[in-house]
Amino acid sequence: MPEQETAKRYGAPAREVGEFLRRRRERIAQRWADEPLFRTVFTVSRDEAVEAGRAVVEALAAVADGGRVQDADAPGFDGVRDRLARMGAARSRAGLSAADVSTEVDALRPLAASLLTADLADAPAESVLACVTSLTVLMGTLRLVVLETVLSEGGELIERQRPQTPDVATPVVELWDGVVAVPLIGTLDSARSQVVMESLLDAIVERRARFAILDITGVPTVDTQVAQHLMRTVAAARLMGAECVVSGIRPAIARTIVHLGLDLGTVVTRAGLADALAYALRESGTEIVSAVPDGSGPR
C-alpha cells in the first residue's frame, strides 16, 4: 500500500495509538516482561526484561507517529532491530521454530489492546474500533519485523558455519598406530574432495602414518571430478610415504570408475573398513587372532 494511502487510512488513529503507547509505556513494559518472549530471554533480572519492553514500546510509538503502521521498514523500528534479532535468535536456539516465535510476539498484542480499550472507554465506538485496528496492524508489523530478523540471523549463522562444515564432515581418525582413516558419508563434491585430500595428508605427516584408508561406504555416487580427486589423493599419499587403501566402493561407483577409464590397478581396494584395517595391520606385521575359541584363526 503506498505511504500516502496508508497515512490517510491510519493517520489519526495511529497517532492516537502512539500517544497511548507513550502514556502507558511503563504499564505495557511491565506486562510484557512476564511474557515468554521477554522472560526467557532476559533471565538475569526482571528489570532487564522491563527495560527491553520499554524500548520496543518506544519503537512502536515512533512508528505510529508516522502513520506507517503497516511498514516493516519504518524508521521507528531501526533502534530495536538488533534487540529483536537477539531475542528471536535466543528463542530459536532454545528450540522454537519461526512460527513459535511469531506466536510469542502475537501474545503481546492483547495485553496492550486491553489497556487501550480501557483508556478509550468513554470514546465513540467508531474511534475505539479505529484505534484498536491500528494497534492490531502495528503489532502485526512487529511480528513481521521479528520474523525477518530471526530468518536473517539464521541465514547469517548458516553462512558463518558453512566454511566449517567440510572440516567437520571429513574427520581423520587414527585406527591404529600408523594407520589413519577418513570415513566419508554423504555427497562428495570437488570442494569437499579437496578438503579430504588436505586433511588426510596433514594427518599422515602429524601421525607418521604408514597406511591411509579412504572409506567411501557412505558415499552414494561420484562424478568425474570427484573420482579424479580421489585418485590424486591416493597418489599424493603415496608421495608422502603412506600406502592408501580405498574401501567400500559401491557398485555404482565401480561402474563410474570403469566408465571413466580410470586405472585402479595400482590401488589397494577392500570391501569394507574392517577389511582395509586388517590389511594394513597385516602388512605392518601385526597378526589378528580371533578371540572366539572355534574361530578361524588369523584374519
C-alpha positions as CSV (number, residue, x, y, z in Angstrom):
1,M,0.0,0.0,0.0
2,P,1.5,3.4,-0.9
3,E,2.7,5.5,2.0
4,Q,0.2,8.3,1.4
5,E,-2.7,6.0,1.3
6,T,-1.5,4.2,4.4
7,A,-1.1,7.6,6.3
8,K,-4.6,8.6,5.1
9,R,-6.2,5.4,6.3
10,Y,-4.4,5.0,9.6
11,G,-3.1,8.6,10.3
12,A,-5.2,10.0,13.1
13,P,-5.9,6.6,14.9
14,A,-2.2,5.7,14.6
15,R,-1.1,9.0,16.1
16,E,-3.6,8.4,19.0
17,V,-2.1,4.9,19.4
18,G,1.4,6.4,19.5
19,E,0.3,8.8,22.3
20,F,-1.3,5.9,24.2
21,L,1.9,3.8,23.9
22,R,4.0,6.6,25.4
23,R,1.4,7.3,28.1
24,R,1.2,3.6,29.1
25,R,4.7,2.6,28.3
26,E,5.6,1.6,31.8
27,R,2.5,-0.5,32.3
28,I,2.8,-2.3,29.0
29,A,6.5,-3.0,29.6
30,Q,5.7,-4.4,33.0
31,R,3.1,-6.8,31.4
32,W,5.4,-7.8,28.6
33,A,8.2,-8.6,31.0
34,D,6.3,-11.6,32.2
35,E,5.7,-13.0,28.8
36,P,7.9,-15.8,27.4
37,L,9.4,-13.7,24.7
38,F,11.0,-11.4,27.3
39,R,11.1,-13.5,30.4
40,T,13.0,-16.4,28.9
41,V,15.5,-14.2,27.1
42,F,16.3,-11.7,29.8
43,T,17.0,-14.1,32.7
44,V,19.4,-12.0,34.7
45,S,16.8,-9.8,36.2
46,R,13.2,-8.8,35.6
47,D,14.3,-5.2,35.3
48,E,16.3,-6.1,32.2
49,A,13.2,-7.5,30.6
50,V,11.2,-4.4,31.6
51,E,13.8,-2.2,30.0
52,A,13.7,-4.2,26.8
53,G,9.9,-3.9,26.8
54,R,10.2,-0.1,27.2
55,A,12.5,0.1,24.2
56,V,10.1,-1.9,22.0
57,V,7.1,0.2,23.1
58,E,9.0,3.4,22.2
59,A,9.8,2.0,18.8
60,L,6.2,1.2,18.2
61,A,5.2,4.6,19.3
62,A,7.6,6.2,16.8
63,V,6.2,4.1,14.0
64,A,2.7,5.0,15.0
65,D,3.6,8.7,15.0
66,G,4.4,8.5,11.3
67,G,1.2,6.6,10.5
68,R,3.2,3.8,8.8
69,V,1.8,1.0,11.0
70,Q,1.9,-1.4,8.1
71,D,5.5,-0.7,7.1
72,A,8.2,-3.1,8.4
73,D,10.8,-0.7,7.1
74,A,9.5,2.3,9.1
75,P,12.5,4.2,10.7
76,G,11.0,3.7,14.1
77,F,12.0,0.1,14.1
78,D,15.7,0.8,13.4
79,G,16.5,1.3,17.1
80,V,15.3,-2.1,18.2
81,R,16.1,-4.3,15.3
82,D,19.3,-5.6,16.9
83,R,17.5,-6.2,20.2
84,L,14.6,-8.0,18.4
85,A,17.1,-10.1,16.4
86,R,18.9,-11.2,19.6
87,M,15.6,-12.0,21.3
88,G,14.4,-14.0,18.3
89,A,17.7,-15.8,17.9
90,A,17.7,-16.7,21.6
91,R,14.3,-18.3,21.3
92,S,15.4,-20.1,18.1
93,R,18.4,-21.5,20.0
94,A,16.0,-22.7,22.6
95,G,14.4,-24.9,20.0
96,L,11.5,-22.7,18.9
97,S,10.5,-22.5,15.3
98,A,9.8,-19.2,13.5
99,A,6.1,-19.9,13.9
100,D,6.6,-20.4,17.6
101,V,8.4,-17.1,17.9
102,S,5.7,-15.4,15.9
103,T,3.1,-16.8,18.3
104,E,5.0,-15.4,21.3
105,V,5.1,-12.0,19.6
106,D,1.4,-12.1,18.9
107,A,0.8,-12.9,22.6
108,L,1.9,-9.3,23.4
109,R,-0.9,-7.7,21.4
110,P,-3.9,-8.4,23.7
111,L,-2.0,-7.1,26.7
112,A,-1.6,-3.8,25.1
113,A,-5.1,-3.8,23.4
114,S,-6.9,-4.3,26.7
115,L,-5.2,-1.2,28.1
116,L,-6.0,0.8,25.0
117,T,-9.7,-0.2,25.2
118,A,-9.8,0.8,28.9
119,D,-8.2,4.1,28.1
120,L,-10.9,4.8,25.4
121,A,-13.8,3.6,27.5
122,D,-15.6,7.0,27.0
123,A,-14.7,7.4,23.3
124,P,-17.2,6.7,20.5
125,A,-17.3,3.1,19.4
126,E,-16.1,4.0,15.9
127,S,-13.0,5.7,17.3
128,V,-12.2,2.8,19.6
129,L,-12.5,0.4,16.7
130,A,-10.2,2.5,14.5
131,C,-7.6,2.7,17.2
132,V,-7.7,-1.0,18.1
133,T,-7.5,-1.8,14.4
134,S,-4.4,0.5,14.1
135,L,-2.8,-1.2,17.1
136,T,-3.5,-4.6,15.8
137,V,-1.9,-3.8,12.4
138,L,1.1,-2.2,14.2
139,M,1.6,-5.4,16.3
140,G,1.2,-7.5,13.2
141,T,4.0,-5.5,11.6
142,L,6.1,-6.0,14.7
143,R,5.7,-9.8,14.2
144,L,6.9,-9.4,10.6
145,V,10.0,-7.4,11.8
146,V,10.8,-10.1,14.4
147,L,10.4,-12.9,11.8
148,E,12.6,-11.0,9.3
149,T,15.3,-10.6,11.9
150,V,15.1,-14.2,13.0
151,L,15.4,-15.5,9.5
152,S,18.2,-13.1,8.7
153,E,20.1,-14.1,11.8
154,G,19.6,-17.8,10.9
155,G,20.9,-17.2,7.4
156,E,24.0,-15.4,8.7
157,L,24.6,-18.2,11.1
158,I,24.5,-20.7,8.3
159,E,26.9,-18.6,6.2
160,R,29.3,-18.4,9.2
161,Q,29.2,-22.1,9.8
162,R,29.4,-23.1,6.1
163,P,33.3,-22.8,5.9
164,Q,33.5,-25.1,8.9
165,T,31.1,-27.8,7.6
166,P,33.6,-29.6,5.3
167,D,36.1,-29.9,8.1
168,V,33.5,-31.3,10.4
169,A,32.2,-33.6,7.8
170,T,35.6,-35.1,6.9
171,P,37.2,-36.2,10.2
172,V,40.5,-38.1,10.1
173,V,40.7,-40.8,12.7
174,E,43.6,-42.9,13.9
175,L,42.5,-46.5,13.9
176,W,45.9,-47.9,15.0
177,D,49.4,-46.9,15.5
178,G,50.5,-45.8,12.0
179,V,47.0,-46.3,10.5
180,V,44.7,-43.3,9.8
181,A,41.3,-43.3,8.0
182,V,38.7,-40.9,6.6
183,P,35.2,-42.4,6.8
184,L,33.3,-40.4,4.2
185,I,29.5,-40.1,4.4
186,G,27.2,-38.2,2.1
187,T,27.7,-36.5,-1.3
188,L,31.2,-35.6,-2.4
189,D,31.8,-32.6,-4.5
190,S,35.1,-31.1,-5.7
191,A,35.4,-28.7,-2.7
192,R,34.9,-31.4,-0.1
193,S,37.2,-33.8,-2.0
194,Q,39.9,-31.2,-1.8
195,V,39.4,-30.9,2.0
196,V,39.6,-34.7,2.3
197,M,43.0,-34.7,0.5
198,E,44.4,-31.9,2.6
199,S,43.1,-33.3,5.9
200,L,44.5,-36.8,5.1
201,L,47.9,-35.6,4.0
202,D,48.2,-33.4,7.1
203,A,47.3,-36.4,9.3
204,I,49.8,-38.6,7.5
205,V,52.6,-36.1,8.4
206,E,51.4,-35.4,12.0
207,R,50.9,-39.1,13.0
208,R,53.6,-40.5,10.8
209,A,51.1,-42.9,9.3
210,R,52.2,-45.7,7.0
211,F,48.7,-46.5,5.9
212,A,45.8,-44.2,5.0
213,I,42.3,-45.6,4.5
214,L,39.7,-43.8,2.4
215,D,36.4,-45.5,3.3
216,I,33.7,-44.4,0.9
217,T,31.0,-46.9,2.0
218,G,28.7,-44.0,2.8
219,V,29.2,-42.2,-0.5
220,P,26.3,-43.0,-2.9
221,T,28.0,-41.9,-6.1
222,V,30.8,-39.8,-7.5
223,D,31.3,-37.7,-10.7
224,T,34.3,-37.4,-12.9
225,Q,36.0,-34.6,-11.0
226,V,35.5,-36.3,-7.6
227,A,36.9,-39.6,-8.9
228,Q,39.9,-37.8,-10.2
229,H,40.3,-36.1,-6.9
230,L,40.3,-39.5,-5.1
231,M,42.9,-40.8,-7.5
232,R,45.1,-37.7,-6.8
233,T,44.6,-38.2,-3.1
234,V,45.9,-41.8,-3.4
235,A,48.9,-40.6,-5.4
236,A,49.7,-37.8,-3.0
237,A,49.5,-40.1,0.0
238,R,52.0,-42.4,-1.8
239,L,54.3,-39.5,-2.3
240,M,54.1,-38.8,1.4
241,G,55.3,-42.3,2.1
242,A,52.0,-43.8,3.0
243,E,50.0,-46.6,1.3
244,C,46.5,-45.6,0.6
245,V,43.7,-48.2,0.8
246,V,40.3,-47.5,-0.7
247,S,37.4,-49.4,0.9
248,G,33.7,-49.6,0.5
249,I,33.4,-49.0,-3.3
250,R,29.7,-49.3,-4.2
251,P,28.6,-50.9,-7.5
252,A,27.5,-47.6,-8.9
253,I,30.9,-46.0,-8.1
254,A,32.7,-49.0,-9.6
255,R,30.8,-48.6,-12.8
256,T,31.6,-44.9,-12.9
257,I,35.3,-45.6,-12.4
258,V,35.3,-48.2,-15.2
259,H,33.3,-45.9,-17.5
260,L,35.8,-43.1,-16.9
261,G,38.6,-45.5,-17.8
262,L,40.5,-44.8,-14.5
263,D,43.2,-47.3,-13.8
264,L,43.0,-48.7,-10.2
265,G,45.4,-51.4,-10.9
266,T,48.0,-50.0,-8.5
267,V,45.5,-49.0,-5.8
268,V,44.7,-51.4,-3.0
269,T,40.9,-51.8,-2.5
270,R,39.0,-53.7,0.1
271,A,35.3,-54.4,0.6
272,G,34.9,-52.5,3.8
273,L,36.7,-50.6,6.5
274,A,37.3,-53.6,8.7
275,D,39.0,-55.4,5.8
276,A,41.1,-52.4,5.0
277,L,42.2,-52.2,8.6
278,A,43.0,-55.9,8.7
279,Y,45.1,-55.5,5.5
280,A,47.0,-52.5,7.0
281,L,47.8,-54.3,10.2
282,R,48.8,-57.5,8.4
283,E,51.2,-55.5,6.1
284,S,52.7,-53.8,9.2
285,G,53.4,-57.1,10.8
286,T,50.5,-57.2,13.3
287,E,48.6,-60.5,13.4
288,I,44.9,-60.5,14.2
289,V,43.7,-63.6,16.0
290,S,40.0,-64.3,16.7
291,A,39.0,-64.3,20.3
292,V,36.4,-67.0,19.6
293,P,37.7,-70.5,20.6
294,D,36.4,-72.0,17.4
295,G,37.3,-69.0,15.3
296,S,39.1,-69.3,12.0
297,G,42.4,-68.0,13.4
298,P,44.4,-65.2,11.9
299,R,42.5,-62.9,9.6
